[in-house]
């Protein structure tokens, strides 16, 4: 177990270093590059996934599909002080999602690199690309509301594709 943990820490450190280097060399354009790479990975990560037009069900289906691929990512809809999970805003549908366990956050903390940068955008891309397979006909994006050491709160924004 210790050997596996050491390997994980090594990979986490390497990912943090790569993210840091890309941001130094490419600046903010590293965000869009990482988002696109993540979207491609996300689309390929979920195969034969059930599709739905219900965003709440889609979040559950996506989490299950990722777990089948060995990707453990603890996220769920977050109601908070709202009366409804879904909010209509400027022709879009918006749902808040809390991300608790996050491999990206763990990698960033291991390397001592800040959140809300290129690695987070890659994770956003993975989520969005995979979710677009679960909810066909929708373009999916994530916006960070809060990034913290124990969880991140984000808005999933759904637009007609």
MOSULQUI-V352394 format. One line per field, one symbol per residue. phi: phi as a letter, one per 20 degrees, with the letter a starting at -180 (. if undefined). psi: psi as a letter, one per 40 degrees, with the letter a starting at -180 (. if undefined). burial: + if it has 9 or more other ideal C-beta (glycine too) atoms within 8 Angstrom, else -. A space follows every 50 residues. Layout:
# MOSULQUI-V352394
phi: ???
psi: ???
burial: ???
This chain:
# MOSULQUI-V352394
phi: .fffffffffffffffffffffffedmffffffffffffffffefdclef dbdegfffffffgfffffeneebecagcflefecfeceblmcdccecede ebffgfffffemdfemdgfffffgfgffffffffdfndedccceebccfd acdcdeddcff
psi: dddddddddddddddddddddddddeaeeddddddddddddddedhifii iiehddddddddddddddeehhhgiiihdbeididhhhhfeihhhihhhc hhddddddddefiiifadddddddddddddddddgieihhiihhdhhidd iihihhhhih.
burial: --------+-+++-+++-++-++--+---++-+++++++++++-++--+- -+--++-++-+++-+++-----+-+++-------++-----+++++++++ -+++++++-++-+---+++++++++++++++++++--+-+++-+------ -++++++++--
